[in-house]
Amino acid sequence: MSNETGVVTDMTMHQAIRAQVLEVLEKSDMTEEQKQQILVSLSCPCCGGVGVSLTIPLDNSKPVF
């Protein structure tokens, strides 16, 4: 029997990160410029992708990786 704990999901790491970032940005009272600055500064914890390679549209359209 394993004592491991964790979250089981059908989302990829990229999808989970995108969902979390979008949720935080949607709930914030930041300006669009502030949100864009955050998105540009992001780096993906699983692949190291950064602002240019990790694009998250604020209009809920499909992300570009």
C-alpha positions as protocol buffer text, in pm:
chain_id: "A"
residue {
  index: 1
  type: MET
  ca { x: 0 y: 0 z: 0 }
}
residue {
  index: 2
  type: SER
  ca { x: 132 y: 341 z: -96 }
}
residue {
  index: 3
  type: ASN
  ca { x: 132 y: 645 z: 130 }
}
residue {
  index: 4
  type: GLU
  ca { x: 163 y: 881 z: -165 }
}
residue {
  index: 5
  type: THR
  ca { x: -76 y: 1171 z: -191 }
}
residue {
  index: 6
  type: GLY
  ca { x: -150 y: 1388 z: -489 }
}
residue {
  index: 7
  type: VAL
  ca { x: -407 y: 1517 z: -725 }
}
residue {
  index: 8
  type: VAL
  ca { x: -533 y: 1303 z: -1009 }
}
residue {
  index: 9
  type: THR
  ca { x: -654 y: 1495 z: -1311 }
}
residue {
  index: 10
  type: ASP
  ca { x: -710 y: 1440 z: -1680 }
}
residue {
  index: 11
  type: MET
  ca { x: -545 y: 1773 z: -1764 }
}
residue {
  index: 12
  type: THR
  ca { x: -188 y: 1802 z: -1885 }
}
residue {
  index: 13
  type: MET
  ca { x: 53 y: 2011 z: -1679 }
}
residue {
  index: 14
  type: HIS
  ca { x: 22 y: 2293 z: -1933 }
}
residue {
  index: 15
  type: GLN
  ca { x: -359 y: 2286 z: -1917 }
}
residue {
  index: 16
  type: ALA
  ca { x: -353 y: 2290 z: -1536 }
}
residue {
  index: 17
  type: ILE
  ca { x: -112 y: 2585 z: -1528 }
}
residue {
  index: 18
  type: ARG
  ca { x: -320 y: 2773 z: -1785 }
}
residue {
  index: 19
  type: ALA
  ca { x: -639 y: 2714 z: -1585 }
}
residue {
  index: 20
  type: GLN
  ca { x: -478 y: 2833 z: -1261 }
}
residue {
  index: 21
  type: VAL
  ca { x: -325 y: 3144 z: -1419 }
}
residue {
  index: 22
  type: LEU
  ca { x: -650 y: 3237 z: -1592 }
}
residue {
  index: 23
  type: GLU
  ca { x: -845 y: 3193 z: -1269 }
}
residue {
  index: 24
  type: VAL
  ca { x: -608 y: 3418 z: -1075 }
}
residue {
  index: 25
  type: LEU
  ca { x: -605 y: 3685 z: -1346 }
}
residue {
  index: 26
  type: GLU
  ca { x: -984 y: 3681 z: -1387 }
}
residue {
  index: 27
  type: LYS
  ca { x: -1035 y: 3729 z: -1011 }
}
residue {
  index: 28
  type: SER
  ca { x: -778 y: 4009 z: -987 }
}
residue {
  index: 29
  type: ASP
  ca { x: -842 y: 4380 z: -1008 }
}
residue {
  index: 30
  type: MET
  ca { x: -529 y: 4440 z: -1214 }
}
residue {
  index: 31
  type: THR
  ca { x: -524 y: 4642 z: -1534 }
}
residue {
  index: 32
  type: GLU
  ca { x: -477 y: 4466 z: -1867 }
}
residue {
  index: 33
  type: GLU
  ca { x: -122 y: 4602 z: -1881 }
}
residue {
  index: 34
  type: GLN
  ca { x: -41 y: 4451 z: -1541 }
}
residue {
  index: 35
  type: LYS
  ca { x: -187 y: 4117 z: -1648 }
}
residue {
  index: 36
  type: GLN
  ca { x: 21 y: 4121 z: -1966 }
}
residue {
  index: 37
  type: GLN
  ca { x: 336 y: 4194 z: -1763 }
}
residue {
  index: 38
  type: ILE
  ca { x: 265 y: 3888 z: -1549 }
}
residue {
  index: 39
  type: LEU
  ca { x: 205 y: 3670 z: -1853 }
}
residue {
  index: 40
  type: VAL
  ca { x: 530 y: 3784 z: -2014 }
}
residue {
  index: 41
  type: SER
  ca { x: 719 y: 3707 z: -1692 }
}
residue {
  index: 42
  type: LEU
  ca { x: 575 y: 3356 z: -1645 }
}
residue {
  index: 43
  type: SER
  ca { x: 780 y: 3044 z: -1687 }
}
residue {
  index: 44
  type: CYS
  ca { x: 638 y: 2694 z: -1707 }
}
residue {
  index: 45
  type: PRO
  ca { x: 755 y: 2475 z: -1416 }
}
residue {
  index: 46
  type: CYS
  ca { x: 749 y: 2156 z: -1623 }
}
residue {
  index: 47
  type: CYS
  ca { x: 923 y: 2262 z: -1945 }
}
residue {
  index: 48
  type: GLY
  ca { x: 1080 y: 2598 z: -1865 }
}
residue {
  index: 49
  type: GLY
  ca { x: 883 y: 2773 z: -2140 }
}
residue {
  index: 50
  type: VAL
  ca { x: 874 y: 3148 z: -2089 }
}
residue {
  index: 51
  type: GLY
  ca { x: 669 y: 3449 z: -2201 }
}
residue {
  index: 52
  type: VAL
  ca { x: 743 y: 3411 z: -2572 }
}
residue {
  index: 53
  type: SER
  ca { x: 676 y: 3035 z: -2583 }
}
residue {
  index: 54
  type: LEU
  ca { x: 400 y: 3028 z: -2320 }
}
residue {
  index: 55
  type: THR
  ca { x: 118 y: 3247 z: -2449 }
}
residue {
  index: 56
  type: ILE
  ca { x: -211 y: 3256 z: -2259 }
}
residue {
  index: 57
  type: PRO
  ca { x: -485 y: 3460 z: -2425 }
}
residue {
  index: 58
  type: LEU
  ca { x: -705 y: 3646 z: -2179 }
}
residue {
  index: 59
  type: ASP
  ca { x: -1017 y: 3580 z: -2386 }
}
residue {
  index: 60
  type: ASN
  ca { x: -1030 y: 3204 z: -2298 }
}
residue {
  index: 61
  type: SER
  ca { x: -927 y: 3098 z: -2648 }
}
residue {
  index: 62
  type: LYS
  ca { x: -688 y: 2808 z: -2693 }
}
residue {
  index: 63
  type: PRO
  ca { x: -338 y: 2867 z: -2549 }
}
residue {
  index: 64
  type: VAL
  ca { x: -33 y: 2857 z: -2771 }
}
residue {
  index: 65
  type: PHE
  ca { x: 272 y: 2662 z: -2649 }
}
